[in-house]
Amino acid sequence: MKRFANDILDLEYDGDRTIVFIPSISFDGLTKKYLIGLNCFEERNLYYLACLTHIKTRFVAVLADAVDDAFIDYCVDHVASARGIDRASLRERFEVVRVSTHGDEHLSRAILRQPDVLENLRAKVRRAINPIIDFWLVSPEEIQLAALLDCPYYGLPEGALQFDNKSNARDLFREIGLRIPRGEEHVSSPQEAWAALRRVAEQSGADEYLIKLNCEEAGKGIAIVGRESISQPFDAFLDLIKVPKSIPVDEFLQALSSQGATVEEFISAPIKACPSVKMEILTDGSVRNLATHDQVLSGLAYSGSRFPADESYRVDLIRIGYRVSEAASKKGARGIVSVDFLATKDTPDEPWILWGMEINARKGATTHPYYWTRWLTDAAYSADTGKLTCPAGETVYCASEFFSDPQLHLVAPSFILDDLKKSGLDYQHRSRSGVFVHMLSSVQRFSKVGATVIARDSAETDRLSQAFSEQLKRLADPYRSSLDNFPA
């Protein structure tokens, strides 16, 4: 397939190109079954609209039918205002291809089973100038789809699809000398997990240990095992494994046998943080730093992020990020690569200890806030300081997919957008700050919405986040009152 310059997907690329974005959330297993609103993630990534700043760019977004037209209009309006693009010109070079999906079916699978959709996309690619596909993540189905469309894609090649699973990530961390928790990789059965945990517990004084499935995400593939449970006979040990809420233990153990796992000690410390670094491995194998974040966790599951990561370890994150991504590049990895860490210390005056935890080779939950913020504010990123600076000054943001209220599903998504604009909380192009919404289709299905909150400092992002949460509650209040009047 034809090779392209490294910057063909950059905002400032001014040559002829057609970006075909297929945000297929092609997870399987426990993540697909138990991560609520998974398919809604695909609508977070329309930031490529900003590339239409350049007249030689065309953008084709392949989206499920469930993505609300009001949300697409919302993104178009903001990008047109931010980038100074005439809306008519933008619409002329932006096309949405709708795909019907069944249940929790992801986009690539839906396209592959619909010959008419596949042929429609193939025709668009044939007519396009310098077409390139960007996926949310790359699995065998995305590779098959790119081949059928006869179009190059940007991301992991076939030979590197498994480099970031939990076991292989620990292998890579060990290769480069990065500190990792005591543990063992490539565990392939519950019996092996039990035996491996016993060996690890002999070397570690930890009170708790983790079983981490190789190919699950968002905390859905992590089980906790107490120290006392490990010493029990095997059958008793199985009964004492604590799996994520709503996931049956038998399903977790079946997934362990099918995809493998790591086991490791649970690192406990008085002071802890969960930072990450986002890197990009370009088509020629060179690497660059995009961002650092502090992740917000609910238990062991991701619930949000803050940019940038704490200054006290930010430079170290970037330095290690280069080491990890350069090693990953040699294994064939390409595209976005994020590395998650655990940062610990016993007292405030001590230096941080950074532990390598896992690698994610996909767009992930910290990618869209970064690109939306950078391209809406016209900010420049410094890989030396890890800061974004726009014409209004230093830019920070926080992001979450969990702005929610139990009755929010009764509020029309378009009404949420209208009210956001009237309230003044919506992103303001003059001040380059405010609330930018995403995942609007999750409102009516799951009573929640996502947002990136952009400001000059973290105190202001906290204020805006709280105001947005209160606004959603006010919108839901009338429905709550009417339901309270129904007889039991």
C-alpha positions as CSV (number, residue, x, y, z in Angstrom):
1,M,0.0,0.0,0.0
2,K,1.1,3.6,-0.7
3,R,3.1,5.3,2.1
4,F,2.2,8.8,3.2
5,A,4.1,11.6,4.9
6,N,4.0,11.4,8.7
7,D,1.8,14.5,9.0
8,I,-1.0,13.5,6.7
9,L,-3.4,13.4,9.6
10,D,-2.1,16.6,11.2
11,L,-4.2,19.7,11.4
12,E,-1.6,21.7,9.4
13,Y,-1.2,19.3,6.5
14,D,-2.0,21.4,3.4
15,G,-1.7,18.8,0.7
16,D,-4.5,16.9,-1.0
17,R,-6.0,14.2,1.2
18,T,-9.2,12.5,2.1
19,I,-9.5,11.3,5.7
20,V,-11.9,8.4,6.2
21,F,-12.5,8.0,9.9
22,I,-14.1,4.7,11.1
23,P,-14.3,4.9,14.9
24,S,-15.2,1.3,15.4
25,I,-15.1,0.4,19.0
26,S,-14.1,-3.2,18.2
27,F,-13.7,-4.7,21.7
28,D,-15.0,-8.1,22.4
29,G,-15.2,-10.2,25.6
30,L,-16.2,-8.7,28.9
31,T,-15.5,-5.1,27.9
32,K,-18.0,-5.3,25.1
33,K,-20.6,-7.1,27.2
34,Y,-20.3,-5.1,30.4
35,L,-19.0,-1.6,29.6
36,I,-22.1,0.5,29.5
37,G,-22.5,2.8,26.5
38,L,-19.5,1.4,24.7
39,N,-20.7,2.1,21.2
40,C,-21.5,5.7,22.1
41,F,-17.8,6.3,22.3
42,E,-17.5,6.5,18.5
43,E,-19.1,10.0,18.4
44,R,-16.3,11.5,20.5
45,N,-13.8,11.7,17.6
46,L,-15.1,14.2,15.1
47,Y,-12.2,16.5,15.8
48,Y,-10.9,15.7,12.3
49,L,-13.4,18.4,11.2
50,A,-10.7,20.9,12.1
51,C,-8.5,19.6,9.3
52,L,-11.0,21.1,6.9
53,T,-9.3,24.4,7.6
54,H,-7.3,23.4,4.5
55,I,-9.3,23.6,1.3
56,K,-7.6,20.4,-0.2
57,T,-8.9,18.3,2.7
58,R,-12.0,16.1,2.6
59,F,-13.4,14.3,5.6
60,V,-15.6,11.2,5.5
61,A,-16.9,10.1,8.9
62,V,-18.5,6.7,9.1
63,L,-21.0,6.6,12.0
64,A,-23.8,4.5,13.3
65,D,-27.4,5.6,12.8
66,A,-27.7,6.3,16.5
67,V,-25.4,9.3,16.4
68,D,-27.7,12.4,16.7
69,D,-27.7,14.9,13.8
70,A,-27.9,17.7,16.4
71,F,-24.6,16.6,17.8
72,I,-23.0,16.6,14.3
73,D,-24.3,20.1,13.7
74,Y,-23.0,21.1,17.1
75,C,-19.4,19.9,16.2
76,V,-19.6,21.5,12.8
77,D,-20.7,24.9,14.2
78,H,-17.9,24.9,16.8
79,V,-15.2,23.9,14.4
80,A,-16.3,26.5,11.8
81,S,-16.2,29.2,14.5
82,A,-12.9,28.1,15.9
83,R,-11.0,27.6,12.6
84,G,-12.7,30.5,10.7
85,I,-14.1,28.1,8.1
86,D,-17.1,29.0,6.0
87,R,-19.9,26.6,7.0
88,A,-21.0,26.0,3.5
89,S,-17.4,25.1,2.5
90,L,-17.0,22.9,5.5
91,R,-20.2,21.0,4.7
92,E,-19.2,20.6,1.1
93,R,-16.0,18.8,2.1
94,F,-17.5,16.8,5.0
95,E,-19.6,13.7,4.5
96,V,-21.2,11.4,7.0
97,V,-21.8,7.8,6.0
98,R,-24.4,6.1,8.1
99,V,-24.3,2.4,9.1
100,S,-27.1,0.4,10.6
101,T,-25.9,-1.6,13.6
102,H,-27.5,-4.4,15.5
103,G,-27.4,-4.2,19.3
104,D,-23.9,-3.7,20.5
105,E,-22.4,-4.6,17.1
106,H,-19.4,-2.4,16.3
107,L,-19.0,-0.4,13.1
108,S,-16.4,-2.5,11.3
109,R,-18.4,-5.7,11.8
110,A,-21.6,-4.0,10.6
111,I,-19.9,-2.7,7.5
112,L,-18.4,-6.1,6.7
113,R,-21.9,-7.7,6.7
114,Q,-23.5,-5.1,4.5
115,P,-22.3,-5.3,0.9
116,D,-24.1,-2.1,-0.1
117,V,-22.4,-0.1,2.6
118,L,-19.0,-1.6,1.7
119,E,-19.4,-0.9,-2.0
120,N,-20.5,2.7,-1.2
121,L,-17.3,3.3,0.8
122,R,-15.2,1.5,-1.8
123,A,-16.5,3.9,-4.5
124,K,-15.8,6.9,-2.3
125,V,-12.2,5.7,-1.7
126,R,-11.7,5.1,-5.5
127,R,-12.7,8.7,-6.2
128,A,-10.7,10.2,-3.4
129,I,-7.4,12.0,-3.6
130,N,-4.8,10.5,-1.3
131,P,-7.3,8.6,0.9
132,I,-6.3,7.2,4.3
133,I,-8.3,5.5,6.9
134,D,-7.9,6.2,10.6
135,F,-9.6,3.8,13.0
136,W,-10.4,4.2,16.7
137,L,-8.4,0.9,17.2
138,V,-7.1,-1.7,14.9
139,S,-8.2,-5.4,15.2
140,P,-8.2,-8.1,12.5
141,E,-11.6,-6.8,11.3
142,E,-10.2,-3.3,10.7
143,I,-7.3,-4.8,8.7
144,Q,-9.8,-6.9,6.7
145,L,-12.0,-3.8,6.0
146,A,-9.0,-1.7,4.9
147,A,-8.0,-4.4,2.5
148,L,-11.5,-4.7,1.0
149,L,-11.6,-0.9,0.6
150,D,-8.1,-1.1,-1.0
151,C,-7.1,1.9,1.2
152,P,-4.1,2.4,3.5
153,Y,-4.8,2.9,7.2
154,Y,-2.9,4.5,10.0
155,G,-2.3,2.3,13.1
156,L,-1.1,-1.1,14.2
157,P,0.0,-3.5,11.4
158,E,-1.1,-7.1,11.6
159,G,2.1,-8.3,13.1
160,A,1.8,-5.9,16.1
161,L,-1.8,-6.3,17.2
162,Q,-1.0,-8.0,20.4
163,F,2.0,-6.0,21.5
164,D,0.0,-4.0,24.1
165,N,-1.9,-6.8,25.9
166,K,-1.2,-6.9,29.6
167,S,1.4,-9.7,29.5
168,N,3.3,-8.2,26.5
169,A,3.2,-4.8,28.0
170,R,4.9,-6.1,31.1
171,D,7.5,-7.8,28.9
172,L,8.2,-4.5,27.2
173,F,8.5,-2.6,30.5
174,R,10.9,-5.2,31.8
175,E,13.0,-5.0,28.6
176,I,13.6,-1.3,29.0
177,G,14.2,-1.5,32.8
178,L,10.9,0.2,33.9
179,R,9.8,-0.5,37.5
180,I,6.7,-2.8,37.5
181,P,4.9,-4.6,40.4
182,R,6.0,-8.1,41.3
183,G,4.0,-10.5,39.2
184,E,4.0,-13.1,36.4
185,E,2.8,-12.8,32.8
186,H,1.3,-15.2,30.2
187,V,-0.9,-17.0,32.7
188,S,-3.3,-19.2,30.7
189,S,-5.7,-20.8,33.2
190,P,-7.2,-20.3,36.7
191,Q,-4.9,-23.1,38.0
192,E,-1.9,-21.3,36.7
193,A,-3.1,-18.0,38.2
194,W,-3.5,-19.6,41.6
195,A,0.0,-21.1,41.4
196,A,1.5,-17.9,40.1
197,L,-0.1,-15.9,42.9
198,R,1.3,-18.2,45.5
199,R,4.8,-17.7,44.1
200,V,4.4,-13.9,43.9
201,A,3.0,-13.8,47.5
202,E,6.1,-15.5,48.8
203,Q,8.1,-12.6,47.5
204,S,5.7,-9.8,48.4
205,G,4.2,-8.6,51.6
206,A,1.2,-7.1,49.9
207,D,-2.3,-7.7,51.4
208,E,-4.0,-7.8,48.0
209,Y,-3.2,-9.0,44.5
210,L,-4.6,-8.6,41.0
211,I,-5.5,-10.9,38.2
212,K,-5.5,-8.8,35.0
213,L,-7.0,-10.3,31.8
214,N,-4.8,-9.6,28.8
215,C,-7.4,-8.1,26.4
216,E,-10.0,-6.4,28.6
217,E,-10.3,-2.6,29.2
218,A,-11.8,0.0,31.5
219,G,-11.4,-2.1,34.6
220,K,-13.7,-4.9,33.3
221,G,-10.9,-7.5,33.3
222,I,-9.4,-7.0,36.7
223,A,-10.1,-9.1,39.8
224,I,-8.8,-8.6,43.3
225,V,-7.5,-11.5,45.5
226,G,-6.8,-11.1,49.2
227,R,-3.6,-12.6,50.6
228,E,-5.5,-15.0,52.8
229,S,-7.4,-16.3,49.7
230,I,-4.2,-17.4,47.9
231,S,-3.2,-19.9,50.6
232,Q,-6.6,-21.7,50.4
233,P,-7.2,-24.9,48.4
234,F,-7.9,-24.2,44.7
235,D,-11.7,-24.6,44.8
236,A,-11.9,-22.3,47.9
237,F,-9.5,-19.8,46.1
238,L,-11.9,-19.5,43.2
239,D,-14.8,-18.7,45.4
240,L,-12.9,-15.8,47.0
241,I,-11.9,-14.0,43.8
242,K,-13.5,-10.5,43.7
243,V,-14.5,-9.7,40.2
244,P,-16.0,-6.4,38.9
245,K,-19.6,-5.8,39.9
246,S,-22.1,-7.5,37.6
247,I,-19.6,-9.9,36.0
248,P,-20.1,-13.5,37.1
249,V,-16.9,-15.2,38.4
250,D,-17.4,-18.1,35.9
251,E,-17.4,-15.7,33.0
252,F,-14.2,-14.0,34.3
253,L,-12.5,-17.4,34.6
254,Q,-13.6,-18.5,31.1
255,A,-12.1,-15.2,29.7
256,L,-8.9,-15.9,31.6
257,S,-8.6,-19.3,29.9
258,S,-9.3,-17.9,26.5
259,Q,-7.2,-14.8,26.5
260,G,-4.6,-15.2,29.2
261,A,-3.7,-12.8,32.1
262,T,-1.1,-11.4,34.3
263,V,-1.0,-11.6,38.1
264,E,0.7,-9.0,40.2
265,E,0.8,-7.5,43.7
266,F,-1.5,-4.6,44.4
267,I,0.7,-1.6,45.2
268,S,-0.5,0.2,48.3
269,A,0.9,3.6,49.4
270,P,-0.3,6.6,51.4
271,I,0.0,8.9,48.4
272,K,-1.0,7.6,45.0
273,A,-1.9,9.0,41.6
274,C,-2.6,7.4,38.2
275,P,-1.0,9.4,35.5
276,S,-0.6,8.5,31.8
277,V,1.4,9.7,28.8
278,K,0.1,9.8,25.3
279,M,2.6,9.2,22.5
280,E,2.4,8.9,18.7
281,I,4.5,6.5,16.6
282,L,4.6,7.9,13.1
283,T,4.7,5.9,9.9
284,D,8.5,6.0,9.7
285,G,8.8,4.7,13.2
286,S,9.8,8.0,14.8
287,V,7.9,9.1,18.0
288,R,6.5,12.2,19.5
289,N,4.8,13.2,22.7
290,L,1.3,14.4,22.5
291,A,0.1,14.9,26.1
292,T,0.2,13.8,29.8
293,H,-2.9,13.3,32.0
294,D,-3.8,12.4,35.5
295,Q,-6.5,9.8,35.4
296,V,-9.5,9.8,37.7
297,L,-10.5,6.3,38.7
298,S,-13.6,4.9,40.3
299,G,-12.2,1.9,42.1
300,L,-10.1,0.3,39.3
301,A,-12.2,1.7,36.5
302,Y,-11.4,4.9,34.5
303,S,-14.0,7.7,35.0
304,G,-12.2,10.8,33.7
305,S,-8.9,12.7,33.3
306,R,-7.1,16.0,33.9
307,F,-4.6,17.7,31.6
308,P,-1.8,18.2,32.2
309,A,-0.4,15.6,34.6
310,D,1.0,16.9,37.9
311,E,4.1,19.0,37.3
312,S,6.1,17.0,39.9
313,Y,6.3,13.9,37.6
314,R,5.3,15.3,34.2
315,V,8.7,15.5,32.7
316,D,9.5,11.9,33.9
317,L,6.3,10.7,32.3
318,I,7.4,12.2,29.0
319,R,10.9,10.8,29.2
320,I,9.7,7.3,30.0
321,G,7.0,7.6,27.3
322,Y,9.7,8.1,24.7
323,R,11.5,5.0,25.9
324,V,8.4,2.9,25.8
325,S,7.2,4.1,22.4
326,E,10.6,3.8,20.9
327,A,10.7,0.1,22.0
328,A,7.2,-0.3,20.8
329,S,8.1,1.2,17.4
330,K,10.8,-1.5,17.0
331,K,8.1,-4.1,17.5
332,G,6.1,-2.6,14.6
333,A,3.6,-0.5,16.6
334,R,2.2,2.6,14.8
335,G,-0.3,5.3,15.7
336,I,-1.5,6.5,19.2
337,V,0.1,4.7,22.1
338,S,-0.8,5.6,25.7
339,V,1.1,4.3,28.7
340,D,-0.6,4.1,32.1
341,F,1.4,4.5,35.3
342,L,0.9,4.3,39.1
343,A,2.7,7.1,41.0
344,T,3.4,6.5,44.7
345,K,5.2,7.9,47.7
346,D,5.0,7.5,51.4
347,T,5.3,11.2,52.5
348,P,4.8,14.5,50.7
349,D,8.5,15.3,50.7
350,E,9.6,12.1,49.0
351,P,10.2,11.8,45.3
352,W,7.5,9.9,43.3
353,I,8.0,6.3,42.3
354,L,6.6,5.6,38.8
355,W,5.4,2.0,38.1
356,G,4.6,0.9,34.6
357,M,1.0,-0.5,34.5
358,E,-0.2,-1.0,31.0
359,I,-0.1,0.1,27.3
360,N,-3.1,1.1,25.2
361,A,-2.7,1.2,21.4
362,R,-5.9,3.0,20.5
363,K,-7.5,6.4,20.6
364,G,-8.7,5.9,24.1
365,A,-10.6,8.2,26.5
366,T,-7.8,10.9,26.7
367,T,-7.4,11.3,22.9
368,H,-10.5,13.2,22.0
369,P,-10.3,15.8,24.9
370,Y,-6.7,16.5,23.8
371,Y,-7.4,17.0,20.1
372,W,-10.7,18.9,20.7
373,T,-9.0,21.2,23.1
374,R,-5.9,21.8,21.0
375,W,-7.8,22.4,17.8
376,L,-10.7,24.5,19.3
377,T,-8.3,26.8,21.2
378,D,-5.6,26.9,18.5
379,A,-3.1,25.9,21.2
380,A,0.5,24.8,20.7
381,Y,1.9,21.9,22.7
382,S,5.3,21.9,24.2
383,A,6.8,18.4,24.6
384,D,9.4,19.9,27.0
385,T,7.0,21.3,29.5
386,G,3.9,19.2,28.7
387,K,1.8,22.4,28.5
388,L,-0.8,23.7,26.0
389,T,-0.7,27.4,25.3
390,C,-3.3,29.2,23.2
391,P,-3.6,33.0,22.4
392,A,-5.6,33.4,25.6
393,G,-2.8,31.8,27.7
394,E,-2.1,28.4,29.3
395,T,-4.8,25.9,28.6
396,V,-5.9,23.1,30.9
397,Y,-8.9,20.8,30.8
398,C,-10.7,18.0,32.5
399,A,-12.9,15.4,30.8
400,S,-15.4,12.8,31.9
401,E,-18.1,10.6,30.3
402,F,-20.1,10.5,33.6
403,F,-22.0,13.8,33.8
404,S,-25.3,12.1,34.8
405,D,-28.7,12.2,36.5
406,P,-31.1,9.3,36.9
407,Q,-33.8,11.2,35.0
408,L,-31.6,12.7,32.3
409,H,-32.8,10.1,29.7
410,L,-36.1,11.9,29.7
411,V,-34.5,15.1,28.4
412,A,-34.1,15.5,24.6
413,P,-30.4,15.6,23.6
414,S,-31.0,18.7,21.4
415,F,-32.6,20.5,24.4
416,I,-29.4,19.8,26.4
417,L,-27.4,21.5,23.7
418,D,-29.8,24.4,23.4
419,D,-29.8,25.0,27.1
420,L,-26.0,24.7,27.3
421,K,-25.7,27.5,24.8
422,K,-28.2,29.7,26.6
423,S,-26.6,29.2,29.9
424,G,-23.2,30.5,28.7
425,L,-21.5,27.3,29.8
426,D,-21.0,26.1,26.3
427,Y,-17.5,26.5,24.9
428,Q,-16.8,30.2,24.1
429,H,-14.5,31.0,21.2
430,R,-13.7,34.5,22.4
431,S,-12.4,33.4,25.8
432,R,-11.3,29.9,24.6
433,S,-12.9,28.3,27.6
434,G,-16.1,26.4,28.5
435,V,-17.9,23.1,28.3
436,F,-17.7,21.0,25.1
437,V,-20.1,18.1,25.0
438,H,-19.6,14.6,23.5
439,M,-21.3,11.3,23.7
440,L,-24.7,12.9,23.3
441,S,-26.3,9.7,22.1
442,S,-25.7,8.2,25.6
443,V,-28.2,10.6,27.2
444,Q,-31.5,8.8,26.2
445,R,-29.9,5.3,26.6
446,F,-27.9,5.7,29.8
447,S,-28.9,9.0,31.4
448,K,-25.4,10.4,31.0
449,V,-23.3,12.6,28.8
450,G,-19.6,13.3,28.3
451,A,-17.9,16.6,28.2
452,T,-14.5,18.2,28.0
453,V,-14.2,21.3,30.2
454,I,-11.6,23.8,29.0
455,A,-10.2,26.8,31.0
456,R,-7.0,28.6,32.1
457,D,-6.6,26.8,35.4
458,S,-7.9,23.7,37.2
459,A,-9.9,25.8,39.7
460,E,-11.9,27.2,36.7
461,T,-12.4,23.7,35.2
462,D,-13.7,22.5,38.5
463,R,-16.2,25.5,38.7
464,L,-17.4,24.9,35.2
465,S,-17.8,21.1,35.7
466,Q,-19.8,21.7,38.9
467,A,-22.0,24.2,37.1
468,F,-22.6,21.8,34.2
469,S,-23.6,19.0,36.6
470,E,-26.0,21.3,38.4
471,Q,-27.5,22.4,35.0
472,L,-28.1,18.8,34.0
473,K,-29.8,18.2,37.4
474,R,-32.1,21.3,36.8
475,L,-33.0,20.0,33.4
476,A,-34.0,16.6,34.9
477,D,-35.8,18.0,37.9
478,P,-39.2,18.5,36.3
479,Y,-39.3,14.9,35.2
480,R,-38.2,13.8,38.7
481,S,-41.1,15.8,40.3
482,S,-43.7,14.3,37.9
483,L,-42.5,10.8,38.6
484,D,-42.6,11.4,42.4
485,N,-46.3,12.0,42.1
486,F,-47.1,8.6,40.6
487,P,-48.6,6.2,43.1
488,A,-46.3,3.3,44.3
